[in-house]
Amino acid sequence: MVEIDAYAADCRVHGQVELEEGRLSDQLNRAPELLIRDARLEGLDDGHVVEMSEITIARDELCAVVVSGPRGDVARRLHTRTSRVEVEVGPYLVEGRVHGTPASEPFGVVLRRVAWVPLTEATVMYRCGASDVSEDMATLLVNRNLMRSFRAFKEAGLDLPWEAPRAPKTVASGTIGSAGTPHEGDRPRGEADPPVAGKPTA
């Protein structure tokens, strides 16, 4: 048995699974369901905890799983290069490093994965009740089938997906466009149209 620490769409999942031959990632890719014993489910809405002797969870109900247990044959590991990425999966925002061989594009690795994409030096950010939570781990498996976005990491201007979008900068009554001028039709609601020459005003 190995400990499992997972992120589902509406809760955090803790417990134990019986590890079959190979690594946890191999088992997750093979099995459509996962039997978790001594399960503890922590709701994201209010942090309420439910404990169960066992529960079966479908693979596609899990957004991400923290890697534990055997890491595979060291002799078969390849030298890789990495790229820092941001991933939105379910209610979680994940930052980490995706790995590819020196001759491949790391972002292309995601398209070739069966279901789970490993990220190293990973951080998972999410909202639990009224609190923002940030958790770090060495390796995280992310469910490719549930990803909403997968992009290169940007150091500045990171918006958490559950926060309100930032208000756009404005010039006079218009939103700044790519050329730095107001877009037509961006006049605030309730503002009257400017008078037109030759047309009487009310």
Backbone as ProteinMPNN parsed JSONL, in Angstrom:
{"seq_chain_A": "MVEIDAYAADCRVHGQVELEEGRLSDQLNRAPELLIRDARLEGLDDGHVVEMSEITIARDELCAVVVSGPRGDVARRLHTRTSRVEVEVGPYLVEGRVHGTPASEPFGVVLRRVAWVPLTEATVMYRCGASDVSEDMATLLVNRNLMRSFRAFKEAGLDLPWEAPRAPKTVASGTIGSAGTPHEGDRPRGEADPPVAGKPTA", "coords_chain_A": {"N_chain_A": [[0.842, -1.198, 0.0], [0.451, 2.258, -0.726], [0.67, 5.73, 0.107], [-1.768, 8.072, -1.028], [-2.254, 11.227, -2.425], [-4.35, 13.45, -3.624], [-6.009, 15.626, -6.045], [-9.215, 16.4, -6.548], [-12.165, 17.385, -8.456], [-13.881, 18.744, -6.723], [-12.852, 18.425, -4.192], [-10.155, 17.651, -1.882], [-8.245, 14.675, -1.821], [-7.253, 12.075, 0.24], [-5.527, 9.11, 1.217], [-4.989, 5.551, 0.928], [-3.621, 3.38, -1.516], [-3.514, 0.212, -3.158], [-0.617, -0.691, -4.556], [0.089, -1.857, -7.704], [2.09, -3.752, -10.041], [4.903, -1.873, -11.098], [4.956, 1.742, -11.409], [3.103, 4.348, -9.657], [2.077, 6.14, -11.546], [1.961, 4.485, -13.815], [-0.036, 2.701, -13.044], [-2.21, 4.436, -12.787], [-2.541, 5.201, -15.444], [-3.266, 2.788, -16.586], [-5.612, 1.87, -15.266], [-9.107, 2.537, -15.214], [-10.386, 3.25, -12.907], [-9.844, 3.944, -9.411], [-9.221, 2.384, -6.385], [-9.489, 3.56, -3.202], [-8.394, 3.286, 0.042], [-9.117, 3.81, 3.556], [-9.973, 6.474, 3.262], [-9.924, 10.045, 3.12], [-11.735, 12.845, 2.587], [-11.623, 16.174, 1.721], [-13.588, 18.899, 1.471], [-13.674, 21.518, -0.97], [-15.285, 23.734, -0.842], [-15.95, 24.406, 1.83], [-14.083, 23.216, 3.458], [-14.911, 20.995, 4.84], [-14.548, 17.769, 6.234], [-14.761, 14.396, 5.259], [-14.669, 11.069, 6.209], [-13.966, 7.806, 5.037], [-14.079, 4.241, 4.873], [-13.369, 3.027, 2.5], [-13.263, 4.036, -0.948], [-14.209, 4.244, -4.351], [-12.858, 5.884, -7.026], [-13.268, 7.395, -10.139], [-10.855, 7.685, -12.749], [-10.986, 10.017, -14.293], [-12.114, 11.778, -12.542], [-10.178, 12.84, -11.051], [-8.034, 15.544, -10.877], [-5.319, 15.958, -10.47], [-2.45, 14.209, -9.141], [-0.299, 13.62, -6.461], [2.972, 12.393, -6.704], [4.013, 9.305, -5.374], [5.653, 6.46, -3.825], [7.44, 3.845, -5.698], [9.837, 5.04, -8.144], [10.507, 4.017, -10.582], [12.795, 2.397, -12.922], [16.052, 3.367, -12.526], [18.095, 3.1, -14.384], [16.83, 3.329, -16.797], [16.174, 5.911, -17.153], [16.152, 8.98, -18.946], [18.225, 11.673, -20.116], [16.916, 14.905, -19.821], [15.419, 17.995, -20.967], [13.91, 20.928, -19.641], [10.884, 22.886, -19.388], [9.324, 25.682, -17.945], [5.984, 25.784, -16.898], [2.499, 26.8, -16.842], [-0.522, 25.487, -15.725], [-3.983, 25.123, -16.021], [-6.291, 23.239, -14.418], [-9.277, 21.783, -13.729], [-10.424, 23.28, -10.715], [-7.922, 24.234, -10.099], [-4.757, 25.904, -10.204], [-1.711, 25.245, -11.59], [1.801, 25.293, -11.339], [4.876, 24.325, -12.785], [7.557, 22.162, -13.941], [7.799, 20.836, -17.149], [9.012, 17.971, -18.82], [11.197, 17.078, -21.52], [12.945, 15.244, -24.098], [16.364, 16.011, -25.108], [16.22, 16.381, -27.875], [13.619, 16.931, -28.434], [10.579, 18.888, -28.324], [9.539, 20.176, -25.313], [6.829, 20.925, -24.843], [5.481, 19.426, -26.699], [5.469, 16.946, -25.563], [3.246, 16.693, -23.954], [1.12, 16.197, -25.695], [1.647, 13.629, -26.451], [1.286, 12.06, -24.267], [-0.447, 9.475, -22.478], [-2.498, 9.825, -20.454], [-1.697, 11.083, -18.072], [0.346, 13.748, -17.157], [3.576, 14.325, -16.096], [4.86, 16.728, -13.837], [7.599, 18.444, -12.499], [9.054, 20.027, -9.538], [6.713, 21.318, -8.636], [3.91, 23.495, -7.994], [0.778, 23.83, -6.509], [-2.083, 25.778, -6.639], [-5.045, 26.936, -5.114], [-8.474, 27.607, -4.074], [-9.783, 27.178, -0.897], [-12.594, 27.133, 0.857], [-12.702, 30.274, 2.268], [-10.066, 30.793, 1.959], [-6.885, 31.167, 0.329], [-4.852, 28.672, -0.991], [-1.603, 27.269, -1.221], [0.476, 24.773, -2.361], [3.437, 22.869, -2.375], [5.305, 20.408, -4.19], [7.538, 17.688, -5.063], [7.07, 16.147, -7.407], [4.33, 16.03, -9.596], [1.455, 14.531, -10.979], [-0.524, 15.408, -13.666], [-3.797, 15.435, -14.899], [-4.247, 15.087, -18.191], [-6.582, 15.044, -19.689], [-8.34, 16.709, -18.389], [-7.329, 19.223, -18.469], [-7.616, 22.745, -18.818], [-6.058, 24.725, -19.804], [-2.688, 25.078, -20.997], [0.345, 26.386, -20.788], [3.276, 28.438, -21.424], [5.201, 29.556, -18.651], [4.702, 32.705, -17.107], [6.393, 35.251, -15.557], [5.397, 37.699, -14.492], [2.292, 39.359, -13.678], [0.424, 37.356, -12.993], [-2.731, 35.999, -12.862], [-4.981, 34.584, -10.648], [-7.291, 31.992, -11.367], [-9.754, 32.032, -9.996], [-10.07, 34.57, -9.13], [-11.393, 37.897, -9.589], [-11.246, 39.341, -12.844], [-8.726, 41.703, -13.809], [-9.401, 45.212, -13.975], [-9.662, 46.877, -17.114], [-7.294, 49.24, -18.437], [-8.112, 52.624, -19.139], [-8.725, 55.183, -21.555], [-10.006, 58.328, -21.699], [-13.218, 57.584, -22.553], [-12.878, 55.062, -23.576], [-11.594, 51.702, -24.081], [-8.17, 50.819, -24.016], [-6.725, 49.874, -27.037], [-4.764, 47.724, -29.226], [-3.326, 49.58, -30.603], [-3.235, 51.647, -28.887], [-5.374, 53.383, -28.788], [-8.77, 54.393, -28.139], [-11.331, 51.868, -28.483], [-14.03, 51.75, -30.811], [-17.396, 51.925, -29.759], [-17.0, 51.412, -27.113], [-18.018, 53.093, -25.214], [-19.068, 54.052, -21.969], [-22.025, 52.662, -20.408], [-25.079, 54.459, -20.519], [-23.996, 56.9, -21.162], [-24.449, 59.635, -23.213], [-24.636, 59.811, -26.837], [-22.237, 61.683, -28.721], [-22.971, 65.001, -29.999], [-24.054, 65.334, -33.396], [-23.047, 67.058, -36.284], [-25.349, 69.292, -37.647], [-27.507, 67.926, -36.676], [-30.18, 68.208, -34.553], [-30.078, 68.618, -30.993], [-31.446, 67.03, -28.056]], "CA_chain_A": [[0.0, 0.0, 0.0], [1.168, 3.534, -0.736], [-0.171, 6.893, 0.362], [-2.168, 8.853, -2.192], [-2.615, 12.607, -2.135], [-4.874, 13.81, -4.937], [-6.845, 16.813, -6.195], [-10.416, 16.144, -7.339], [-12.82, 18.602, -8.922], [-14.536, 19.474, -5.637], [-12.287, 18.097, -2.892], [-8.838, 17.023, -1.782], [-8.415, 13.256, -1.528], [-6.12, 11.435, 0.893], [-5.801, 7.72, 1.56], [-4.001, 4.556, 0.548], [-3.976, 2.506, -2.64], [-2.668, -0.962, -3.32], [0.184, -0.464, -5.754], [0.364, -3.041, -8.498], [3.428, -3.746, -10.629], [5.288, -0.614, -11.716], [4.817, 2.986, -10.666], [1.748, 4.853, -9.495], [1.649, 6.713, -12.82], [1.601, 3.375, -14.695], [-1.318, 2.183, -12.596], [-3.23, 5.428, -13.124], [-2.762, 5.152, -16.889], [-3.893, 1.516, -16.953], [-6.906, 1.607, -14.643], [-10.092, 3.626, -15.308], [-10.832, 3.59, -11.562], [-8.842, 3.78, -8.363], [-9.797, 2.062, -5.083], [-8.755, 4.244, -2.147], [-8.777, 2.804, 1.372], [-8.922, 4.794, 4.632], [-10.056, 7.729, 2.511], [-10.317, 11.296, 3.784], [-12.091, 13.812, 1.558], [-11.728, 17.537, 2.262], [-14.317, 19.716, 0.507], [-13.081, 22.811, -1.293], [-16.215, 24.831, -0.538], [-15.922, 24.832, 3.23], [-13.08, 22.487, 4.207], [-15.522, 19.901, 5.599], [-13.843, 16.507, 6.028], [-15.532, 13.16, 5.332], [-13.792, 9.91, 6.234], [-14.607, 6.586, 4.563], [-13.168, 3.087, 4.91], [-12.865, 2.918, 1.128], [-14.057, 4.696, -1.985], [-13.701, 4.062, -5.704], [-12.919, 7.146, -7.761], [-12.903, 7.276, -11.552], [-9.629, 8.402, -13.092], [-11.275, 11.354, -14.804], [-12.568, 12.652, -11.466], [-8.977, 13.361, -10.405], [-7.337, 16.553, -11.685], [-3.875, 15.801, -10.288], [-2.065, 13.273, -8.09], [1.081, 13.758, -6.014], [3.687, 11.139, -6.923], [4.583, 8.612, -4.229], [6.003, 5.096, -4.157], [8.617, 3.649, -6.568], [9.985, 6.004, -9.235], [10.9, 3.364, -11.817], [14.17, 1.937, -13.098], [16.977, 4.49, -12.721], [18.896, 2.845, -15.579], [16.056, 3.641, -17.998], [15.885, 7.338, -17.205], [16.846, 9.712, -19.998], [18.525, 13.085, -19.872], [15.833, 15.714, -20.354], [15.426, 19.435, -20.766], [12.626, 21.288, -19.062], [10.281, 24.197, -19.595], [8.409, 26.066, -16.87], [4.651, 25.935, -17.463], [1.312, 27.02, -16.02], [-1.61, 24.613, -16.157], [-5.266, 25.222, -15.346], [-6.968, 21.94, -14.462], [-10.339, 21.892, -12.742], [-10.349, 24.55, -9.985], [-6.546, 24.412, -9.638], [-3.714, 26.487, -11.049], [-0.484, 24.499, -11.308], [3.051, 25.701, -11.965], [5.872, 23.269, -12.663], [8.441, 21.942, -15.085], [7.514, 19.693, -18.002], [10.277, 17.43, -19.305], [11.289, 16.495, -22.851], [14.304, 14.848, -24.437], [17.099, 17.131, -25.709], [15.876, 16.554, -29.284], [12.181, 17.143, -28.588], [9.978, 20.079, -27.746], [8.841, 19.745, -24.096], [5.388, 21.101, -24.924], [4.941, 18.33, -27.49], [5.353, 15.764, -24.71], [1.883, 16.639, -23.427], [0.246, 15.605, -26.701], [1.952, 12.21, -26.604], [0.996, 11.355, -23.033], [-1.699, 8.734, -22.471], [-3.471, 10.581, -19.658], [-1.098, 11.837, -16.97], [1.556, 14.491, -17.509], [4.341, 14.613, -14.882], [5.524, 18.017, -13.666], [8.478, 18.477, -11.338], [9.126, 21.32, -8.855], [5.354, 21.8, -8.887], [3.128, 24.223, -6.996], [-0.659, 23.818, -6.785], [-2.785, 26.88, -5.976], [-6.494, 26.807, -5.205], [-9.24, 28.237, -3.015], [-10.498, 26.277, -0.003], [-13.406, 28.048, 1.647], [-12.337, 31.672, 2.021], [-8.606, 30.895, 2.004], [-6.06, 30.768, -0.8], [-3.923, 27.632, -0.576], [-0.497, 26.998, -2.134], [1.153, 23.568, -1.901], [4.586, 22.505, -3.199], [5.705, 19.011, -4.179], [8.633, 17.399, -5.993], [6.521, 15.68, -8.682], [2.869, 15.992, -9.641], [0.853, 14.026, -12.214], [-1.683, 16.219, -14.024], [-4.678, 14.744, -15.832], [-4.282, 15.831, -19.452], [-7.946, 15.112, -20.202], [-9.096, 17.737, -17.68], [-6.659, 20.52, -18.582], [-8.279, 23.827, -19.532], [-5.006, 25.465, -20.516], [-1.322, 24.608, -20.771], [1.074, 27.463, -21.442], [4.57, 28.804, -20.852], [5.091, 30.329, -17.418], [4.99, 34.131, -17.176], [6.774, 35.691, -14.216], [4.612, 38.831, -13.997], [0.899, 39.48, -14.087], [-0.285, 36.098, -12.841], [-4.077, 36.133, -12.31], [-5.554, 33.32, -10.232], [-8.53, 31.841, -12.139], [-10.964, 32.283, -9.215], [-10.147, 35.981, -8.789], [-12.016, 38.745, -10.595], [-10.26, 39.879, -13.784], [-8.317, 43.086, -13.576], [-10.104, 46.204, -14.788], [-8.802, 47.396, -18.185], [-6.922, 50.654, -18.426], [-8.975, 53.37, -20.034], [-8.385, 56.533, -21.995], [-11.305, 58.97, -21.863], [-14.281, 56.619, -22.29], [-12.653, 53.847, -24.351], [-10.565, 50.778, -23.637], [-6.983, 50.91, -24.856], [-6.529, 48.771, -27.961], [-3.373, 47.416, -29.532], [-2.662, 50.782, -31.107], [-3.234, 52.659, -27.837], [-6.486, 54.291, -28.979], [-10.032, 53.787, -27.699], [-12.123, 51.128, -29.445], [-15.375, 52.256, -31.018], [-18.41, 51.13, -29.082], [-16.613, 51.141, -25.739], [-18.498, 54.179, -24.363], [-19.8, 53.523, -20.812], [-23.474, 52.669, -20.511], [-25.742, 55.642, -19.983], [-23.391, 58.135, -21.674], [-25.112, 60.013, -24.45], [-23.801, 59.942, -28.026], [-21.865, 63.086, -28.971], [-23.846, 65.638, -31.037], [-23.626, 65.231, -34.785], [-23.261, 68.317, -36.964], [-26.572, 69.356, -38.443], [-28.581, 67.161, -36.051], [-30.567, 68.906, -33.315], [-29.936, 67.875, -29.759], [-32.664, 67.06, -27.242]], "C_chain_A": [[0.877, 1.247, 0.0], [0.162, 4.655, -0.467], [-0.53, 7.567, -0.959], [-2.673, 10.209, -1.718], [-3.047, 13.195, -3.472], [-5.772, 15.043, -4.861], [-8.016, 16.459, -7.116], [-11.103, 17.458, -7.659], [-13.426, 19.413, -7.79], [-13.947, 19.188, -4.267], [-10.838, 17.639, -3.026], [-9.039, 15.604, -1.31], [-7.127, 12.712, -0.923], [-6.5, 9.996, 1.221], [-4.663, 6.816, 1.15], [-4.523, 3.742, -0.627], [-3.009, 1.331, -2.668], [-1.92, -0.83, -4.637], [0.473, -1.783, -6.445], [1.777, -2.935, -9.07], [3.705, -2.394, -11.305], [5.067, 0.567, -10.793], [3.351, 3.378, -10.526], [1.232, 5.434, -10.803], [1.245, 5.625, -13.809], [0.221, 2.838, -14.333], [-2.449, 3.148, -12.941], [-3.549, 5.408, -14.617], [-3.486, 3.881, -17.315], [-5.341, 1.423, -16.495], [-7.86, 2.783, -14.799], [-10.601, 4.08, -13.956], [-9.723, 3.307, -10.556], [-9.564, 3.519, -7.038], [-8.909, 2.666, -4.001], [-9.287, 3.77, -0.797], [-8.415, 3.867, 2.421], [-8.952, 6.208, 4.047], [-10.495, 8.891, 3.396], [-10.516, 12.351, 2.709], [-12.316, 15.171, 2.208], [-12.357, 18.442, 1.208], [-13.668, 21.064, 0.28], [-13.993, 23.974, -0.909], [-16.043, 25.346, 0.878], [-14.889, 24.09, 4.074], [-13.627, 21.323, 5.015], [-14.864, 18.572, 5.228], [-14.795, 15.332, 6.212], [-14.546, 12.002, 5.273], [-14.576, 8.658, 5.853], [-13.593, 5.449, 4.596], [-12.587, 2.815, 3.535], [-13.807, 3.619, 0.173], [-13.389, 4.43, -3.326], [-13.928, 5.35, -6.483], [-12.477, 6.905, -9.2], [-11.679, 8.135, -11.843], [-9.913, 9.83, -13.529], [-11.977, 12.244, -13.791], [-11.384, 13.295, -10.747], [-8.268, 14.324, -11.347], [-5.824, 16.359, -11.638], [-3.618, 14.872, -9.112], [-0.603, 13.507, -7.75], [1.772, 12.4, -6.146], [4.236, 10.613, -5.613], [4.9, 7.192, -4.661], [7.198, 5.019, -5.075], [8.627, 4.628, -7.722], [10.468, 5.356, -10.522], [12.38, 3.053, -11.857], [15.083, 3.123, -13.409], [17.759, 4.323, -14.025], [18.166, 3.229, -16.861], [15.733, 5.121, -18.113], [16.753, 8.023, -18.251], [17.163, 11.126, -19.533], [17.443, 13.932, -20.536], [16.143, 17.196, -20.216], [14.02, 19.84, -20.356], [12.178, 22.674, -19.484], [9.309, 24.46, -18.462], [7.05, 26.363, -17.471], [3.632, 26.278, -16.385], [0.195, 26.156, -16.583], [-2.857, 24.936, -15.343], [-5.973, 23.89, -15.519], [-8.006, 21.924, -13.348], [-10.255, 23.235, -12.04], [-8.935, 24.914, -9.565], [-5.692, 25.111, -10.696], [-2.397, 25.846, -10.63], [0.68, 25.141, -12.042], [4.052, 24.561, -11.768], [6.715, 23.171, -13.91], [8.023, 20.688, -15.828], [8.814, 19.268, -18.659], [10.14, 16.884, -20.723], [12.726, 16.093, -23.122], [15.022, 16.025, -25.082], [16.708, 17.405, -27.153], [14.397, 16.863, -29.499], [11.756, 18.445, -27.947], [9.194, 19.661, -26.505], [7.328, 19.887, -24.168], [4.734, 19.993, -25.745], [4.767, 17.061, -26.691], [3.915, 15.599, -24.232], [0.952, 15.937, -24.411], [0.466, 14.11, -26.843], [1.653, 11.403, -25.354], [-0.35, 10.642, -23.119], [-2.754, 9.51, -21.688], [-2.793, 11.518, -18.668], [0.225, 12.452, -17.381], [2.329, 14.799, -16.227], [4.974, 16.002, -14.929], [6.39, 17.938, -12.421], [8.559, 19.904, -10.797], [7.781, 22.039, -8.975], [4.77, 22.534, -7.69], [1.675, 24.204, -7.433], [-1.312, 24.926, -5.97], [-4.282, 26.726, -6.192], [-7.14, 27.521, -4.024], [-9.955, 27.16, -2.212], [-11.283, 27.142, 0.973], [-13.073, 29.479, 1.284], [-10.837, 31.87, 1.947], [-7.975, 30.484, 0.684], [-4.997, 29.796, -0.296], [-2.857, 27.45, -1.657], [0.303, 25.831, -1.571], [2.252, 23.181, -2.89], [4.863, 21.012, -3.086], [6.763, 18.774, -5.244], [8.102, 17.012, -7.365], [5.011, 15.556, -8.577], [2.438, 15.44, -10.992], [-0.42, 14.806, -12.48], [-2.489, 15.495, -15.097], [-4.832, 15.567, -17.109], [-5.708, 16.023, -19.955], [-8.769, 16.21, -19.547], [-8.443, 19.111, -17.757], [-7.522, 21.516, -19.342], [-7.284, 24.679, -20.294], [-3.649, 24.904, -20.106], [-0.424, 25.586, -21.519], [2.406, 27.713, -20.738], [4.351, 29.717, -19.65], [5.481, 31.774, -17.666], [5.249, 34.622, -15.764], [5.828, 36.745, -13.659], [3.166, 38.717, -14.447], [0.11, 38.197, -13.974], [-1.632, 36.349, -12.168], [-4.573, 34.754, -11.912], [-6.937, 33.18, -10.859], [-9.795, 32.121, -11.351], [-11.084, 33.742, -8.802], [-10.796, 36.754, -9.918], [-10.951, 39.273, -11.536], [-9.947, 41.328, -13.486], [-9.064, 44.028, -14.501], [-9.171, 46.731, -15.864], [-8.465, 48.854, -17.984], [-7.791, 51.389, -19.435], [-8.363, 54.709, -20.392], [-9.7, 57.198, -22.352], [-12.357, 57.921, -21.562], [-14.058, 55.308, -23.016], [-11.568, 52.984, -23.749], [-9.389, 50.829, -24.572], [-6.873, 49.677, -25.725], [-5.064, 48.568, -28.233], [-2.62, 48.634, -30.017], [-2.656, 51.891, -30.076], [-4.346, 53.666, -27.966], [-7.76, 53.61, -28.542], [-10.711, 53.035, -28.82], [-13.473, 51.815, -29.612], [-16.353, 51.362, -30.287], [-18.086, 50.833, -27.639], [-17.09, 52.214, -24.771], [-19.282, 53.597, -23.199], [-21.3, 53.618, -21.004], [-24.046, 53.941, -19.894], [-25.153, 56.937, -20.496], [-24.008, 58.444, -23.021], [-24.127, 60.062, -25.597], [-23.429, 61.398, -28.207], [-22.729, 63.679, -30.049], [-23.198, 65.505, -32.405], [-23.975, 66.525, -35.473], [-24.539, 68.265, -37.796], [-27.73, 68.609, -37.825], [-28.94, 67.836, -34.743], [-30.389, 67.993, -32.118], [-31.19, 68.015, -28.936], [-32.588, 68.168, -26.215]], "O_chain_A": [[1.921, 1.282, 0.652], [-1.025, 4.54, -0.771], [0.281, 7.63, -1.883], [-3.417, 10.313, -0.743], [-2.217, 13.415, -4.355], [-6.227, 15.447, -3.792], [-7.83, 16.245, -8.314], [-10.683, 18.518, -7.196], [-13.485, 20.64, -7.875], [-14.484, 19.658, -3.264], [-10.364, 17.293, -4.108], [-9.912, 15.345, -0.483], [-6.047, 12.864, -1.495], [-7.668, 9.702, 1.474], [-3.517, 7.25, 1.037], [-5.716, 3.452, -0.718], [-1.852, 1.44, -2.26], [-2.526, -0.853, -5.708], [1.029, -2.706, -5.849], [2.569, -2.108, -8.619], [2.844, -1.847, -11.995], [4.998, 0.425, -9.572], [2.475, 2.818, -11.185], [0.063, 5.241, -11.14], [0.293, 5.808, -14.567], [-0.593, 2.554, -15.212], [-3.529, 2.717, -13.345], [-4.704, 5.579, -15.007], [-4.234, 3.889, -18.292], [-6.203, 0.954, -17.239], [-7.468, 3.922, -14.544], [-11.181, 5.16, -13.842], [-8.797, 2.54, -10.817], [-10.404, 4.312, -6.613], [-7.729, 2.333, -3.893], [-10.487, 3.846, -0.531], [-7.537, 4.703, 2.206], [-8.068, 7.024, 4.31], [-11.322, 8.736, 4.295], [-9.575, 12.71, 2.002], [-13.112, 15.296, 3.139], [-11.745, 18.722, 0.177], [-13.168, 21.687, 1.217], [-13.514, 25.084, -0.675], [-15.996, 26.553, 1.113], [-14.819, 24.307, 5.284], [-12.893, 20.719, 5.797], [-14.648, 18.287, 4.05], [-15.541, 15.27, 7.19], [-13.688, 11.956, 4.392], [-15.71, 8.47, 6.292], [-12.401, 5.661, 4.376], [-11.429, 2.413, 3.42], [-14.996, 3.776, 0.451], [-12.163, 4.394, -3.427], [-15.053, 5.84, -6.584], [-11.441, 6.287, -9.447], [-11.499, 9.193, -11.241], [-9.173, 10.75, -13.182], [-12.396, 13.35, -14.132], [-11.569, 14.193, -9.925], [-7.94, 13.967, -12.478], [-5.131, 16.567, -12.634], [-4.442, 14.751, -8.205], [0.24, 13.586, -8.643], [1.218, 11.377, -5.744], [4.843, 11.35, -4.836], [4.475, 6.756, -5.731], [7.914, 6.008, -5.235], [7.573, 5.011, -8.231], [10.808, 6.064, -11.47], [13.127, 3.4, -10.942], [14.913, 3.799, -14.424], [18.051, 5.311, -14.699], [18.798, 3.435, -17.897], [15.086, 5.541, -19.072], [17.927, 7.694, -18.422], [16.478, 11.695, -18.683], [17.095, 13.695, -21.693], [17.017, 17.595, -19.447], [13.051, 19.16, -20.692], [12.982, 23.518, -19.882], [8.557, 23.571, -18.061], [6.955, 27.109, -18.446], [3.863, 26.078, -15.193], [-0.003, 26.107, -17.798], [-2.797, 25.013, -14.115], [-6.227, 23.461, -16.644], [-7.667, 22.037, -12.17], [-10.033, 24.25, -12.701], [-8.756, 25.818, -8.749], [-5.88, 24.933, -11.9], [-2.015, 25.897, -9.461], [0.568, 25.492, -13.216], [4.074, 23.916, -10.72], [6.604, 23.99, -14.821], [7.901, 19.614, -15.239], [9.633, 20.114, -19.017], [9.116, 16.306, -21.085], [13.636, 16.56, -22.438], [14.368, 16.951, -25.56], [16.845, 18.535, -27.622], [13.966, 17.039, -30.639], [12.477, 19.027, -27.136], [8.264, 18.863, -26.621], [6.608, 19.057, -23.613], [3.572, 19.654, -25.521], [4.001, 16.182, -27.086], [3.425, 14.476, -24.119], [0.087, 15.164, -24.0], [-0.422, 13.394, -27.304], [1.755, 10.176, -25.378], [-1.282, 11.137, -23.753], [-3.813, 9.818, -22.235], [-3.266, 12.633, -18.449], [1.113, 11.767, -17.889], [1.794, 15.473, -15.347], [5.552, 16.397, -15.942], [5.954, 17.418, -11.394], [8.193, 20.863, -11.477], [7.716, 23.207, -9.36], [5.088, 22.24, -6.538], [1.362, 24.521, -8.581], [-1.12, 25.007, -4.756], [-4.737, 26.426, -7.295], [-6.462, 27.976, -3.103], [-10.655, 26.322, -2.78], [-10.695, 27.811, 1.823], [-13.153, 29.858, 0.115], [-10.374, 33.008, 1.878], [-8.457, 29.578, 0.005], [-4.325, 30.061, 0.7], [-3.158, 27.474, -2.85], [0.759, 25.887, -0.429], [2.026, 23.166, -4.099], [4.68, 20.417, -2.023], [6.884, 19.539, -6.201], [8.612, 17.484, -8.381], [4.484, 15.043, -7.59], [2.98, 15.824, -12.028], [-1.303, 14.866, -11.624], [-1.933, 15.003, -16.08], [-5.473, 16.618, -17.104], [-6.017, 17.041, -20.575], [-9.798, 16.609, -20.092], [-8.951, 20.068, -17.171], [-8.093, 21.186, -20.381], [-7.623, 25.286, -21.311], [-3.487, 24.337, -19.026], [-0.43, 25.615, -22.75], [2.63, 27.262, -19.615], [3.435, 30.54, -19.635], [6.467, 32.048, -18.35], [4.421, 34.431, -14.874], [5.485, 36.7, -12.477], [2.854, 38.075, -15.449], [-0.792, 37.96, -14.778], [-1.684, 36.85, -11.045], [-4.588, 33.843, -12.74], [-7.693, 34.151, -10.886], [-10.827, 32.423, -11.951], [-12.08, 34.128, -8.191], [-10.759, 36.326, -11.072], [-9.858, 39.623, -11.09], [-10.783, 42.078, -12.981], [-9.332, 43.702, -15.658], [-8.006, 47.009, -15.58], [-9.257, 49.614, -17.427], [-8.16, 50.831, -20.468], [-7.587, 55.285, -19.631], [-10.436, 56.703, -23.205], [-12.407, 57.407, -20.444], [-14.979, 54.494, -23.072], [-10.721, 53.468, -22.998], [-9.564, 50.876, -25.79], [-6.92, 48.554, -25.222], [-4.211, 49.155, -27.568], [-1.402, 48.715, -29.86], [-2.131, 52.973, -30.342], [-4.293, 54.716, -27.324], [-7.843, 52.382, -28.565], [-10.691, 53.474, -29.97], [-13.999, 52.396, -28.663], [-16.144, 50.152, -30.209], [-18.812, 50.081, -26.988], [-16.632, 52.26, -23.63], [-20.106, 52.71, -23.421], [-21.797, 54.526, -21.671], [-23.555, 54.43, -18.876], [-25.749, 57.994, -20.289], [-24.074, 57.569, -23.884], [-22.94, 60.317, -25.397], [-24.228, 62.276, -27.88], [-23.188, 62.958, -30.935], [-21.977, 65.555, -32.551], [-25.072, 67.052, -35.283], [-24.773, 67.319, -38.548], [-28.835, 68.636, -38.368], [-28.068, 68.02, -33.894], [-30.527, 66.774, -32.211], [-31.926, 68.991, -29.079], [-33.522, 68.352, -25.435]]}, "name": "protein", "num_of_chains": 1, "seq": "MVEIDAYAADCRVHGQVELEEGRLSDQLNRAPELLIRDARLEGLDDGHVVEMSEITIARDELCAVVVSGPRGDVARRLHTRTSRVEVEVGPYLVEGRVHGTPASEPFGVVLRRVAWVPLTEATVMYRCGASDVSEDMATLLVNRNLMRSFRAFKEAGLDLPWEAPRAPKTVASGTIGSAGTPHEGDRPRGEADPPVAGKPTA"}
